[in-house]
């Protein structure tokens, strides 16, 4: 299997559980109130750096990861269980970026470091959460939300103190194996090393044991920074080293080779040439001592220390190892590239005509997310949403756009009927004012005597009324008018 130091995977948080719609049912409580509990949160996806993994090979056969689903809430206000988290183990030195935007998501530089890369969804609220003085028996619940989803590009950048840089077959693997406990593949042909090999050099120092981690960086050839050969895939592994160790073959024009290697590093990242460096002139067992001395002096003129060795025979190591420890700068605190926040994109609520021209469409990411969490076929849920729309100013936007009572309004795939509450209230107030004005007019007529005059005129036209009046007068002792 080829060495994998770059890989793309898809991660997604688990869906949150729905809330519960439930009412208390107890033997001695005739009408129990709402007691639906919340849904559980969806499981999240994490990246964790470990020291027992050295490549991304363990992720080759599985490219998609998803957190567990949260369970639905239950009665008696019991919350549903949360979904299980998923932890993806990666080598120390793994850089995770968004495959779509290139933004840094996580940079894991310490063993045991764990970073959240996909948040699980929220659990929905049960009907007990929606009860209030006006809505005492809500018959609806809130759905859980989906988890975050992101397409990640994982890039391994080997973390080592010293990076061995050289052309293929310069003897880097032999040198690493002879100096350390590494056992790299060694053969007499180019590109033997197809993945970074790590080795450790230890010695007894004044303050106790000291150690250096070395990495054999393979694949550098001319124009490697342009992607030729294996160079582009492996140059990234030099990025975290503190000391560059140029390994040159004495028989392959070492002066020109050093210049070419430095050019490749400069083209890839000019800052690499500012790091401490050491030149190792290898395979001195195949040349005369005078030739070795002459070439070493010529290389030293470039301003870098030179050590001549024979990796095959182990010669020169007594000078090389102390020089490595002396040149290696102090280890700085591990600093990861900071995660980059996704740029904020304003998404204001806006109102548009639908395709038919007779209805309306309200758009807005946050508003549509709220609608998606409720059942648009549930009258109680619709009533709650309509009050929520009013509090967010949606009704005002629709009225300003020209919507009238009875118009269809689509929000996030659900269709509602628009009701102009303000217009209805104005009509009700106008009707109330008209009714009040009628009552006041009738009262004024009564107080002014208009009603009595109307009654007298009616009695004058009725003979029976005259008889009754006369009789009444006689009964009361009022003299009667004589008749002819």
C-alpha positions, 0 to 999 in steps of 0.5 A, a space after each residue: 500500500 502506498 504511503 498516504 500523507 494527504 487524504 480527503 474525508 467527509 465528516 458529519 455530526 449526528 442528528 439531534 433527537 426530536 422532542 416528545 409530545 406527552 401529557 401526564 397520566 396519573 391515577 389521582 390527577 384527572 387532567 395532567 399537564 404537558 410533560 414531553 421531554 427534550 430530544 438527545 443531542 447528536 454525536 459529534 466528530 473529533 480528530 485526535 492525534 496519537 503517537 502509534 499512527 505514522 500515516 493516514 493509511 488507516 483512513 483509506 478504506 473509510 472516507 465518511 464518518 458520522 456521529 450517532 443520532 440522538 434519541 427522542 424525548 419521552 414523557 415525564 420530561 425525560 430527555 432522550 439519550 445523546 448520540 455517540 461521538 466519533 473519534 478519528 485518530 490521526 498522526 501527530 502533525 496532521 493539518 486539517 483544512 476545508 476541502 472547499 475553502 482551504 480554511 484551517 480547521 485543526 492543526 494537531 501538534 501534540 499527542 492526545 490533542 483532540 479537536 472538534 470538527 463536526 458538531 452534532 445536531 441539537 435536540 428538539 424541545 418537548 411540548 412541556 417547554 411550550 406551555 404558558 398561561 395562554 398555551 396551557 396544553 400545547 400539542 406539538 413538539 420541536 424536531 431535532 436539527 441535523 449535524 454539521 457537515 464538512 469535507 476535510 483535507 487531511 495533510 500529514 506534516 511529519 514532526 521531527 527535529 532534524 530533516 534529512 534532505 538529499 537526492 535519491 540514493 544519496 545515502 540518507 536512509 543508510 545514515 538514518 539507520 546507522 545513527 538511530 534505531 530506525 530500520 528504513 528500507 535500503 537498496 542501491 536504486 533511486 526512490 527506495 524511500 517512498 515515505 518519511 522514515 523517523 529515527 531517534 538519536 540518544 545520548 547522555 547529556 549534562 542534565 540527563 538523557 538527550 534525544 533528537 528525532 530525525 526524519 528522512 525526507 524522500 523524493 527531492 529531485 530537480 523541479 520537485 517544487 513543481 510536482 515532479 517526481 515525489 517531491 511535492 508530496 514530501 516537501 511538506 514534511 520539512 515544514 516542521 523541522 528545526 534543523 536541515 541536514 543536507 546529505 550529499 554523495 561525494 561522487 555526484 558533484 556535491 557542490 552543484 547538488 547542494 546549490 540545486 537542493 537549496 533552490 528547490 527548498 527556496 522555491 517551495 518555501 523561502 523561509 526554509 533557508 533561514 533555518 540552521 543547516 548542516 552538510 554531511 558529505 557521505 560515502 567518503 569510503 569510496 574516495 581518497 582522503 585528499 579529495 574528501 578534504 578538498 570538497 569539504 573545504 569547497 562546501 564550507 565556503 558556502 557558510 555551512 558547517 560540513 562533516 564527512 562520514 561513511 554511513 556504510 562503515 560508521 566513520 565520522 559519527 563521533 563528530 556528526 552527533 555532537 554537531 547535531 546536538 550543538 546546532 539544534 535550536 531549542 524546541 519552541 512550544 508547539 504552536 498549531 495553526 489557528 483554526 480559521 472562523 468561517 466568514 460571516 455571511 449576512 442572510 437577512 429575511 426577504 420577501 419575494 413573489 412566488 412563481 405563480 405571482 399570486 402568493 409569496 415566498 419568505 427567504 432567510 436561513 435562520 427563519 427557514 431553520 426554525 420552520 423545519 423544526 416544526 410540523 406545518 400540518 399541526 394547527 398548534 405548531 402553526 399557531 406558535 410559528 405565526 406568533 413567532 413570525 410576528 415577533 420577528 417582523 415577518 408580518 410587517 415585511 409581508 404587509 409592506 410588500 403588499 400581501 393581503 389576508 388569505 394569501 399563501 406564504 411559503 417559508 422553507 417548503 411549508 405553506 401558511 395562510 397570511 393573516 393581516 392582524 393589524 388590518 383585522 384589528 383596525 376593522 374591529 376598532 372601526 366597528 366598535 367605534 361605529 357601534 359606540 357612536 350609534 349608542 351615544 346618538 340614541 342616548 342623546 335623542 332620548 335625553 332631548 325628549 324626541 322619543 316622548 314626542 313621537 309617543 304622543 303623536 302615536 296616541 293622538 291617532 289612536 281612539 283607544 288611546 283617547 278612551 284610555 286617557 279619559 278613563 284614566 283622568 276620570 279615575 284620578 278625579 280629573 274633570 272630564 271634558 263635556 260632550 255634546 
